[in-house]
Amino acid sequence: MNRVVVVTGAGSGIGRAVALRFLALGDRVAAVDLGRDGLDALAPDAAPDRLVRLAADVGAADEAEACLREAAARLGPVDVLVNNAGTSGGPRATTLHETPVEDFDRVMATNIRGPFLLCRLVLPTMVERRAGVIVNIASVAGMAAFPGRSAYSASKGALISLTRSIAVDYARFGVRAVALCPGMIATPFTQWRLDDPKLRAEVVARIPQAEVGTVAQAAAAVTFLASDEASYFNGAPLPMDGGYLAL
Ligand SMILES: NC(=O)c1ccc[n+]([C@@H]2O[C@H](COP(=O)([O-])OP(=O)(O)OC[C@H]3O[C@@H](n4cnc5c(N)ncnc54)[C@H](O)[C@@H]3O)[C@@H](O)[C@H]2O)c1
């Protein structure tokens, strides 16, 4: 479709599947991640005018700005921004009083400051062009607390609110924003839990569909939400969770 799409956290998991799906649709992709390893393995044969690999920490203002400047210079103005990069903060970021302040700050920097910075950079051009879609990858943890993940749940709740604010402030300029809220998806992010048979059984027991989701399902949801077929979806948090939140 030849849109310019920025996907953060594209070196792994959901972001990788999203980037590959946009490429397969004929779009041009700026793939952003912390390091080069995952990015170098992403579509190694893609032409340089179809895929640009950018190493950046989305939570660092200077890196976010440099990265979007380079994406626009090499591919053109951004049509779609997918804020997917995320972290749960590691094993110490659990219940509130156990979460080290630096872990809280790191979760917030990646999961909410990053999307804020990137949206801030793409919105002026989207407003000018009267077009643009922002898909924020939040989580069911932003809609209902996820046990033992207080910073993560707070960050994803904030991302859902940020999405609503963008919809309310920018709809009149032809810009849409939606928050996809996945439940448990099999990725390197969740692998430790799903690789343990006991933990996996506990997870699956809480999902009405009795199965974890796939990155392909998440990528299909993102490309749909970014498409004109989804042109009346705006501002809403959309669970994609096999029925988890319906229980
Ligand atoms: N997997 C799930 O079950 C699940 C469920 C709900 C929401 N999510 C959300 O989906 C998104 C992707 O998760 P995933 O499961 O694919 O994880 P993942 O760990 O496989 O991939 C995340 C990617 O983000 C990158 N990243 C992390 N911090 C970054 C930063 N500061 N700047 C740039 N890149 C950064 C990582 O390097 C990694 O490549 C996250 O926002 C996560 O919160 C995942």
PDBQT file of the ligand as one rigid body, heavy atoms in Angstrom, charges set to zero:
ROOT
HETATM    1  N1  LIG A 301       3.380 -10.758  24.810  1.00  0.00    +0.000 N 
HETATM    2  C1  LIG A 301       2.298 -10.473  25.480  1.00  0.00    +0.000 C 
HETATM    3  O1  LIG A 301       1.626 -11.344  26.054  1.00  0.00    +0.000 OA
HETATM    4  C2  LIG A 301       1.813  -9.051  25.578  1.00  0.00    +0.000 A 
HETATM    5  C3  LIG A 301       0.551  -8.826  26.140  1.00  0.00    +0.000 A 
HETATM    6  C4  LIG A 301       0.070  -7.530  26.223  1.00  0.00    +0.000 A 
HETATM    7  C5  LIG A 301       0.835  -6.484  25.749  1.00  0.00    +0.000 A 
HETATM    8  N2  LIG A 301       2.064  -6.731  25.217  1.00  0.00    +0.000 N 
HETATM    9  C6  LIG A 301       2.818  -5.573  24.752  1.00  0.00    +0.000 C 
HETATM   10  O2  LIG A 301       3.233  -5.796  23.429  1.00  0.00    +0.000 OA
HETATM   11  C7  LIG A 301       4.442  -5.096  23.191  1.00  0.00    +0.000 C 
HETATM   12  C8  LIG A 301       5.456  -6.047  22.579  1.00  0.00    +0.000 C 
HETATM   13  O3  LIG A 301       5.670  -7.114  23.483  1.00  0.00    +0.000 OA
HETATM   14  P1  LIG A 301       6.361  -8.484  23.041  1.00  0.00    +0.000 P 
HETATM   15  O4  LIG A 301       5.668  -9.528  23.789  1.00  0.00    +0.000 OA
HETATM   16  O5  LIG A 301       6.461  -8.574  21.568  1.00  0.00    +0.000 OA
HETATM   17  O6  LIG A 301       7.809  -8.249  23.709  1.00  0.00    +0.000 OA
HETATM   18  P2  LIG A 301       9.298  -8.574  23.220  1.00  0.00    +0.000 P 
HETATM   19  O7  LIG A 301      10.125  -8.493  24.451  1.00  0.00    +0.000 OA
HETATM   20  O8  LIG A 301       9.336  -9.833  22.398  1.00  0.00    +0.000 OA
HETATM   21  O9  LIG A 301       9.629  -7.356  22.270  1.00  0.00    +0.000 OA
HETATM   22  C9  LIG A 301       9.701  -6.039  22.757  1.00  0.00    +0.000 C 
HETATM   23  C10 LIG A 301      10.735  -5.297  21.939  1.00  0.00    +0.000 C 
HETATM   24  O10 LIG A 301      10.753  -3.948  22.412  1.00  0.00    +0.000 OA
HETATM   25  C11 LIG A 301      12.107  -3.528  22.472  1.00  0.00    +0.000 C 
HETATM   26  N3  LIG A 301      12.263  -2.437  23.429  1.00  0.00    +0.000 N 
HETATM   27  C12 LIG A 301      12.142  -2.510  24.793  1.00  0.00    +0.000 A 
HETATM   28  N4  LIG A 301      12.395  -1.312  25.339  1.00  0.00    +0.000 NA
HETATM   29  C13 LIG A 301      12.678  -0.465  24.312  1.00  0.00    +0.000 A 
HETATM   30  C14 LIG A 301      13.035   0.902  24.237  1.00  0.00    +0.000 A 
HETATM   31  N5  LIG A 301      13.152   1.650  25.348  1.00  0.00    +0.000 N 
HETATM   32  N6  LIG A 301      13.257   1.451  23.020  1.00  0.00    +0.000 NA
HETATM   33  C15 LIG A 301      13.147   0.702  21.886  1.00  0.00    +0.000 A 
HETATM   34  N7  LIG A 301      12.815  -0.606  21.895  1.00  0.00    +0.000 NA
HETATM   35  C16 LIG A 301      12.585  -1.178  23.092  1.00  0.00    +0.000 A 
HETATM   36  C17 LIG A 301      12.871  -4.773  22.923  1.00  0.00    +0.000 C 
HETATM   37  O11 LIG A 301      14.259  -4.669  22.616  1.00  0.00    +0.000 OA
HETATM   38  C18 LIG A 301      12.162  -5.863  22.132  1.00  0.00    +0.000 C 
HETATM   39  O12 LIG A 301      12.766  -6.094  20.876  1.00  0.00    +0.000 OA
HETATM   40  C19 LIG A 301       4.869  -4.502  24.548  1.00  0.00    +0.000 C 
HETATM   41  O13 LIG A 301       4.473  -3.160  24.619  1.00  0.00    +0.000 OA
HETATM   42  C20 LIG A 301       4.090  -5.349  25.544  1.00  0.00    +0.000 C 
HETATM   43  O14 LIG A 301       3.838  -4.638  26.736  1.00  0.00    +0.000 OA
HETATM   44  C21 LIG A 301       2.573  -7.979  25.122  1.00  0.00    +0.000 A 
ENDROOT
TORSDOF 0
